[in-house]
Amino acid sequence: MPQNAKSALIHIYEGNPNNKSKKELYKRKNNEEKLSLPNDDLNPPTWLTATGAKEFNRIVSMMEPTKLLTNGDVNTLALYCDTLADYRSYSRKIKQKGVMMKGRVNPFIREKRNAAQLLDKLANELGLTPGSRASLAINMDSGEDEDEDFE
């Protein structure tokens, strides 16, 4: 399975295992800065349910100090929140109707499992899991001038 692309700074922190030249790393760093997005419109979409919107706002306020979420993440976060609301709904329905329905396994169990898989994937993309935050910590700005690594 191919690895996800890593930022230029992560390459430097890891000791440049791919042996990229300083010129390649500098170009990549500049391109990454050009591709950065603003984070001034982190509001839940209108299609999101009230439960989903509440979770959306909770996550935005929780993640605000990290400055990780941008306007480009709004739909991914909204999808995460909508799926979480669905997951909770499936859990309630399983409790109400039981594991078995009419001699068969409750179909909401399958839906709950599918929602859990999607939640895990989206949580990793958004930096909401301990593992994803640990890998993102490598890329955190230490406050030092890192341009000297490119000279």
SVG drawing of the C-alpha trace seen along z (x, -y; Angstrom):
<svg xmlns="http://www.w3.org/2000/svg" viewBox="-40 -34 63 51">
<polyline fill="none" stroke="black" stroke-width="0.4" points="0.0,0.0 1.5,-3.4 2.4,-5.8 0.8,-9.2 2.9,-12.2 4.9,-13.8 5.7,-17.5 9.2,-18.8 9.6,-19.5 8.8,-15.9 11.4,-14.7 14.0,-16.9 12.9,-15.8 13.2,-12.2 16.7,-12.7 15.6,-12.9 15.3,-9.1 14.3,-9.6 17.6,-11.6 15.8,-14.6 18.1,-17.4 17.9,-20.7 16.6,-22.3 13.7,-19.8 12.9,-20.2 12.9,-24.0 10.7,-24.0 8.3,-21.6 8.2,-23.7 7.4,-26.8 4.7,-25.0 3.1,-23.7 3.0,-27.3 1.2,-28.4 -1.3,-25.6 -2.2,-26.5 -5.9,-27.4 -7.5,-30.0 -9.5,-29.0 -11.9,-32.0 -15.1,-30.1 -15.3,-27.0 -19.1,-26.9 -21.3,-23.8 -23.0,-23.4 -26.7,-24.0 -27.5,-20.4 -26.0,-19.1 -28.4,-17.9 -28.6,-19.8 -26.7,-16.9 -24.1,-17.0 -23.8,-20.8 -23.3,-20.6 -20.5,-18.1 -19.0,-20.1 -18.8,-23.2 -17.4,-21.2 -14.6,-19.8 -13.8,-23.2 -13.5,-24.8 -11.4,-21.8 -9.1,-21.9 -8.8,-25.7 -5.5,-26.0 -3.8,-23.6 -4.7,-25.6 -5.0,-22.3 -8.6,-22.7 -9.0,-24.9 -12.0,-26.0 -11.1,-23.0 -11.8,-20.6 -15.4,-21.8 -17.1,-19.1 -14.8,-16.3 -15.6,-17.4 -19.3,-17.7 -19.3,-14.2 -17.5,-12.9 -20.2,-14.6 -23.1,-13.4 -21.7,-9.8 -21.2,-10.1 -24.9,-11.1 -25.8,-8.1 -23.6,-5.8 -25.4,-6.9 -28.8,-6.4 -27.8,-2.9 -26.7,-2.1 -30.1,-3.3 -32.0,-1.2 -30.0,1.9 -30.7,1.4 -34.4,0.9 -34.9,3.8 -32.2,6.2 -29.4,8.0 -31.9,10.4 -34.9,9.3 -37.4,11.8 -34.8,14.6 -32.0,12.6 -29.2,10.4 -30.4,6.8 -29.4,4.9 -28.4,1.9 -25.4,3.9 -23.9,3.9 -24.7,0.2 -23.1,-0.6 -20.0,1.3 -19.8,-0.5 -20.2,-3.8 -17.5,-2.9 -15.1,-2.2 -15.8,-5.5 -15.5,-7.4 -12.1,-5.9 -10.9,-6.9 -12.3,-10.4 -11.0,-10.9 -7.5,-9.9 -7.7,-12.4 -8.8,-15.2 -6.2,-14.5 -8.8,-13.3 -7.0,-10.1 -4.0,-9.8 -2.0,-8.1 -2.8,-10.8 -1.9,-13.5 1.4,-11.8 2.3,-11.7 1.2,-15.4 3.4,-16.4 6.4,-15.8 5.3,-18.6 4.5,-21.1 6.4,-24.4 8.9,-24.6 9.1,-28.4 12.7,-28.2 13.7,-29.5 13.8,-26.3 14.9,-27.9 18.5,-27.3 18.0,-23.6 17.7,-24.5 20.9,-26.6"/>
</svg>
